Amino acid sequence: MVTSGPGARPRARRRRSWLGLAFVAPALLVFIVFLGVPLAQSLWYSLWHWDGFSTATWAGLSNYTALLHDDGLRTSFGHAGVLVIFYAVLPVTIALGLTAILSRSIRLRGVGVFRTLLFLPQVIASVVVASTWVAIYSPNGLVNQLLRAVGLGSFARAWLGDFTFALPAIGFIGTWLGIGLCLVLFLSGVSSIDTEVFEAARLDGAGIFTEFRAITLPALRGQIVVALTLTVIGAIKTFDLVYVTTRGGPGGSTTVPAYEAYSKAFQQREVGQAAAIAVVLTALILLVSVVINRFNPKDDG
C-alpha cells in the first residue's frame, strides 16, 4: 500500500530526521562524555581556590584576574607566539616551496616514498621524538659534532640549556614535524588539479614561480587553511616536547601555557588557576580556529 497525501512528505522528512539523529547520537555522546563534561568541569574548578586535597573555597573570577598579573604566564603565551612561527609559518612556507618544485615532477618515480619519509615523524610518538632530539642537541650530540666537523666548533653549545637558543631549538623540532604534514596535504591538493592546466601553462612559457602563483597556490587555499589550523593549534597547545626536553627551563625561557597549567596543578597545587589557564587556552584555540577558517574557500559567498 503506497502512502500519499499532504501528510506523507512531512512524515518522510521527520523519519529522515530521526534516522539522521540516530547516526549522529553516538558521536554526540562521545563528544559530551570526553570533551563537554571535562571542559565544564574545568570551568567549574576555575571558579574555586583548591589545592586538590583540602576543602575548596569560592574564588569567583579571581583566578582569571590573577592570570592577568602573572608575568610568567604572559611570558609563556609570548613563547607560544614564537613557536607559532616555527610550528606553522616555517613548515607551511617550506612545504609550499617544495610543492612548487614537486608539482613539476608529480609523476616522478619515488615521489610516494619521499612523501612517506616526510610524513613519518607524524606517526612517531612525541615522547620518542623529544627524547631523540634531546640526544641530538646534547653537548656531544649530532648538531655540535657537525659544527665541529666544519670548523664551527665555537658555535657548539648545550642547545636546550641555553637561555637564548632553547626555545628556537624546541621550535625547530616543531618545524621538522610540521613540514611532512603540510607537504602531504599540499601534494594531495596538487594531485587533484587537472594536469592539462599545468601543460597549457608550460606551453605558454610559464616558469615555476608563475605556474605556482597562478595555478598551484589558488588551488591549495583549502589545504593551506587546514595546515595552518593544525599547526597553529599544535603550537599553542604544545606540552609534551617542552616537558620532555626542558621542563620549561632554563629559567622559564621555554615555558608555554600548557606547561604552566601543569605546573600550577601538580607542582604548585593551585588547581583553580590551572583550570583557569586551561579554559583561557581552550578559548584562544577556538578563536584562532574560527579566524583561520574564515579564509576557507567553502566560506566564500
C-alpha positions in Angstrom: 0.0 0.0 0.0 1.5 3.4 -1.0 1.0 6.2 1.4 0.3 9.5 -0.3 -1.4 12.7 0.5 -0.5 16.1 2.1 0.9 14.5 5.3 3.1 11.9 3.6 6.0 14.2 2.8 6.3 15.8 6.3 6.2 12.3 7.8 9.0 11.2 5.5 11.1 14.3 6.4 10.6 13.5 10.1 11.6 9.9 9.5 14.8 11.0 7.8 15.5 13.5 10.7 15.1 10.8 13.3 17.3 8.5 11.2 20.0 11.1 10.9 19.8 11.8 14.7 20.3 8.0 15.3 23.6 8.2 13.3 24.8 11.4 15.0 23.8 10.4 18.6 26.8 8.1 19.3 29.3 10.7 18.1 27.4 13.4 20.1 27.5 11.2 23.2 31.3 10.6 22.9 31.8 14.4 22.5 29.7 15.1 25.6 31.4 12.5 27.7 35.0 13.0 26.7 35.0 16.7 25.8 32.0 18.5 27.1 32.0 17.2 30.6 35.7 17.7 31.2 35.5 21.2 29.8 32.5 22.1 32.0 34.3 20.6 35.0 37.4 22.7 34.3 35.3 25.8 34.0 33.7 25.0 37.4 37.1 24.3 39.0 38.4 27.6 37.7 35.9 29.4 40.0 37.4 28.0 43.2 40.6 28.1 45.2 41.6 24.5 45.6 44.8 22.6 46.2 43.4 19.2 45.1 43.1 17.8 48.6 41.6 20.2 51.1 38.2 21.9 51.1 37.8 24.4 48.2 36.8 28.0 48.7 34.8 30.2 46.3 37.1 32.3 44.1 34.7 33.7 41.5 36.7 35.3 38.8 39.7 36.0 40.9 41.7 33.1 39.3 41.2 34.8 36.0 42.2 38.3 37.2 45.3 36.7 38.8 46.3 35.4 35.4 46.4 39.0 34.1 49.0 39.9 36.7 51.1 36.7 36.3 54.3 37.7 34.5 55.3 34.1 34.0 52.0 33.3 32.3 52.2 36.3 30.0 55.7 35.3 29.1 54.5 31.7 28.3 51.9 33.0 25.9 54.6 35.0 24.2 56.7 31.9 23.9 53.7 30.2 22.3 53.6 33.0 19.8 57.2 32.4 18.9 56.5 28.7 18.5 53.7 29.5 16.0 56.5 30.8 13.7 58.4 27.5 13.9 55.4 25.2 14.0 53.2 26.9 11.4 54.8 29.7 9.4 58.0 27.9 8.5 56.5 24.5 7.8 53.8 25.9 5.6 56.3 28.2 3.7 58.9 25.4 3.2 56.2 22.9 2.2 54.8 25.3 -0.3 58.2 25.8 -1.8 58.7 22.0 -2.0 55.3 21.7 -3.6 56.1 24.2 -6.2 59.1 22.1 -7.2 57.5 18.7 -6.9 54.3 19.8 -8.8 56.5 19.8 -11.9 57.5 16.2 -11.3 54.4 14.9 -9.7 54.7 11.7 -11.7 58.4 11.2 -10.9 59.2 7.7 -9.7 59.9 7.6 -5.9 57.7 10.6 -5.0 55.4 8.3 -3.0 58.4 7.1 -0.9 59.5 10.7 -0.5 56.1 11.6 0.9 56.1 8.7 3.3 59.5 9.6 4.7 58.5 13.2 5.2 55.2 12.2 6.9 56.9 9.5 9.1 57.6 11.9 12.0 53.8 12.4 12.4 53.3 8.7 13.3 56.2 8.6 15.8 55.2 9.1 19.5 56.0 12.7 20.6 58.0 11.4 23.6 60.2 9.3 21.3 60.7 12.4 19.0 61.6 14.6 22.0 64.0 12.1 23.5 65.7 11.7 20.2 66.2 15.4 19.8 67.5 15.7 23.4 70.3 13.4 22.3 70.8 15.4 19.0 71.0 18.7 20.9 73.3 17.4 23.7 76.8 18.8 24.1 78.3 15.8 22.3 75.2 15.3 20.1 74.9 15.3 16.3 74.4 19.1 15.9 77.6 20.0 17.8 79.6 17.2 16.1 78.6 18.6 12.7 79.5 22.2 13.7 83.0 21.0 14.9 83.4 18.9 11.7 83.0 22.0 9.5 85.2 24.2 11.7 82.4 26.0 13.6 83.1 24.4 16.9 82.9 27.9 18.6 79.1 27.8 18.0 78.7 24.5 19.7 76.7 24.7 22.9 74.2 22.8 25.1 71.3 24.0 23.0 68.5 23.0 25.3 70.3 24.6 28.3 71.0 27.9 26.6 68.7 30.8 27.6 68.8 32.3 24.1 68.6 29.2 21.9 66.5 26.7 24.0 63.1 28.0 22.6 64.2 28.1 19.0 65.7 24.6 19.4 62.3 23.3 20.5 60.7 25.3 17.7 62.9 23.7 15.1 61.6 20.3 16.3 58.2 21.5 15.5 59.3 22.7 12.1 60.7 19.3 11.4 57.5 17.6 12.5 55.2 20.0 10.5 56.9 20.0 7.1 55.9 16.5 6.3 52.3 17.0 7.3 51.9 20.2 5.3 53.7 18.8 2.3 51.4 15.7 2.2 48.4 18.0 2.4 49.6 20.2 -0.4 50.7 17.4 -2.7 47.3 15.8 -2.3 45.8 19.1 -3.4 48.1 19.4 -6.4 47.2 15.9 -7.5 43.5 17.0 -7.8 44.5 19.7 -10.3 44.0 18.8 -14.0 47.4 18.1 -15.5 46.3 19.8 -18.7 46.2 23.1 -16.8 49.9 22.7 -16.0 50.8 21.6 -19.5 49.0 24.5 -21.1 50.8 26.9 -18.7 54.2 25.4 -19.6 53.4 25.6 -23.3 52.7 29.3 -22.8 56.2 29.6 -21.3 55.2 29.9 -17.7 58.1 29.4 -15.3 57.9 27.6 -12.0 57.1 30.8 -10.0 54.4 31.9 -12.4 52.9 28.5 -12.5 52.9 28.2 -8.7 51.4 31.7 -8.2 48.7 31.4 -10.9 47.7 27.7 -10.6 49.0 25.9 -7.6 48.6 28.4 -4.9 44.9 29.3 -5.6 44.1 25.6 -5.8 45.7 24.9 -2.4 43.8 27.5 -0.5 41.7 24.9 1.4 44.7 22.8 2.2 46.6 25.8 3.5 43.7 26.6 5.8 43.8 23.1 7.1 47.5 23.1 7.5 47.5 26.4 9.4 44.7 25.3 11.6 46.5 22.1 12.6 50.0 23.6 13.0 48.9 26.8 14.9 46.8 24.8 17.3 49.7 22.5 17.8 52.0 25.4 18.6 49.6 27.0 21.1 48.8 23.8 23.0 52.2 22.2 22.8 53.3 20.5 26.1 55.0 17.1 25.5 58.0 18.5 23.7 58.6 21.1 26.4 58.1 18.7 29.2 60.5 16.1 27.9 63.2 18.4 26.6 63.5 21.3 29.0 60.6 21.2 31.6 60.2 24.9 31.0 63.9 25.8 31.6 66.4 27.2 31.7 65.0 29.8 34.0 61.5 29.7 32.4 62.8 30.6 29.0 60.7 27.8 27.3 57.5 27.8 29.4 54.3 27.6 27.4 50.7 27.9 28.6 50.0 24.1 28.7 53.1 23.6 30.8 52.1 26.5 33.1 48.8 24.8 33.6 50.6 21.5 34.5 52.9 23.3 36.9 50.1 25.2 38.6 48.1 22.0 39.1 50.7 19.4 40.1 53.7 21.4 41.4 52.2 24.5 43.0 48.9 22.8 43.9 46.8 25.7 42.5 44.1 23.7 40.7 41.8 26.6 40.3 44.4 28.7 38.5 45.4 25.7 36.4 41.8 25.2 35.3 41.6 28.9 34.5 44.6 28.7 32.3 43.1 25.6 30.6 39.8 27.5 29.9 41.6 30.5 28.5 43.8 28.3 26.4 40.7 26.5 25.0 39.0 29.8 24.2 42.1 31.0 22.5 42.4 27.9 20.4 38.7 28.1 19.4 39.2 31.8 18.5 42.2 31.1 16.3 40.4 28.2 14.6 37.5 30.4 13.7 39.7 33.2 12.4 41.8 30.9 10.3 38.8 29.0 8.9 37.2 32.3 7.7 39.7 32.0 4.8 38.4 28.6 3.8 37.0 28.7 0.2 33.9 27.0 1.4 33.0 30.1 3.4 33.1 32.3 0.3 29.7 33.7 -0.7 
